[in-house]
Amino acid sequence: MAELSPESREYFRTLPRRRVAAGLVIRDGQDRVLAVKPNYKDGWLLPGGTVDAGEAPRAAARREGREELGLDIVPGALLIIGHSAFPSPIGDGLNFLYDGGVLSGDARIILQEEELTEWRFVAESDFPDYFGIHGAFHVASALTGLREGRVLELQDREEVV
């Protein structure tokens, strides 16, 4: 890439910044979804996290699976792209969820102790209790995308069509 002029650099500094996250929707043989409990906030999350600078979302989902679960899961199909706008200081962000497949019975999860305290498989009917209303909508939408073989685009708690 060519060197940017000082004017171009200043222009790019004025553009909005967004958080980008990527995660894996990992299931068991009963179609329950793997949830992890972070030690730094209430509630449960899908395995995943922030996409680092210069990193692609798919690569981030794979990296987070290795770091958080000790599993090297190659992300499958993209299931959702979600945009969420939260008040400051959180701001808005993009979330990419990928199919993490069905975990075999002999898979050994090794949690990242610095961030996570436990894991479990959660039935779709229990999503709001674990992920909250916003997160439950995203996870349920990812399962819809998986069942229907398509990518869903979400804006806050609505599908964009």
N, C-alpha and C positions, 0 to 999 in steps of 0.2 A: 504494500500500500504506500502511496506517495506521502511525503511529509505534509502535514497540515499547516496552513498559514496561521498566523496569530488570530486573524479574524475568524477562521473556521474553528479553531480551538475554543474561542470565546463563545461562538454560537453553540457548539456542542455542550458546553458547560451549562447553558441556559435550558437545555431540554429536560423534561421530567425524567425521573428515575423510578424504576419499579423493582420490587422484589420479585424474584423468580424462584419457584420451588418445583421439585419433581419428586414423585413417589411411586411406590409399587403397590398394586392391588394383588396380594397373595392370598390364595384360598386353600382350604382343606378339602377333603373328599365330600364334605357335607355342604359345600358352597358358602361356608362362613369365611369372613375376611380377617386376616391377621392384623391386630392392633397392638401398638406399643405404648407404654405409659412413660412419658418423660418426667424427669425429676425437677425440671425448671418451670413447669406450669401445670395447671389443673387439666384434667381430661386425658383423652387418649388420641393418638395420631396413627396414620399409616406410616410404615417405614418410608423414610425419605427426608428431604430437607432442602436447604438453600442451594441453588445452582451457583457455583463459584464463577468469578469473572473469567471469561474466555472458555467456559465449559458448556457443552451442549446439555440440554435437559435430560436426554436419554442417558448420556454418560454419567450425569449426576445421580440419576435414579439407581444405576448399577453400583456406583461408588458408595452411595448411602446404604444400599443393601449389604455390601461387604462390611462397611464400618459399623452399622447398627446391629446387624444380625449375624455377622460372620458367614454369610452365604453369598456366593457369586452367582446372582440371578441375572441372566441376560434379559433385559426388558423386552416384552413382546409388543403387541399392538398398542398404539396410543389410544387411550379410552376417552379422556376428556382434556380439554383446554379450558381452564376456568379463570375468569377475571373477577377479582373481589376488590371493592373499594371500601376501606375502613377509615374511620376518622383518625386524625393525627394522634399519636406518633406512628401508628402502624402504616397508614397510607395504603396505596393500592398495590396489587400484585397479580402475577400470573402463576397458575398451578398446572403442571402437566402430570397426569396420572397414566401409568403404563400397566399393562397386564403382566403380573409377576408369576402367573401360572398357578398350578396346584402343587403344594408342598408335599413331597413324599413322606411317608410315615417314618423313614429312617433319617430324615434331615435333622441336623443338630443345630439349633439356634444358640448362638453365643452373643448375648446382649452386650452392647457398648455401655459399660458401667458408668462412664462419665456423664451420660445423658439419659439412660433408660433404666427403669426399675423392674419392669415385668412385661410380659407379652401374653396374648391369648387370642383365640379365634372368636369372632363376634358374629352372631346371626343378624341378618338384615333388620329384623324387627327390633333389635336392640341398638341400632346405630345411633339414634338420638341420645341415648343414655351415655354412650361412650364418646361420640364425636361432636356432640352438640348439634343444634338444628342446621347450622351452616355446613359443618363438616359432613353430617349425615347425608345431606342433599348431594354433596360432591361424591361421596363413596357410593351411594345408591345409583347415582347417574353413571358412574364408572361401570357398575354391574350391568346397567341397561345397555351401555355401549358395547360391552362384552357380549351380552346375549343377542344384540341386534347386529353385531358386526360393523359398527360404525363409530366414528368419533363424535362426541357431543361437545358443543361449545356452550359454556355456561357464563352467565353474567350475574354475579351475586347469587341469588337462589332461583334463577330462572334459566331454562334452556333457550338459547338464541336459535331461532329458525329462519 
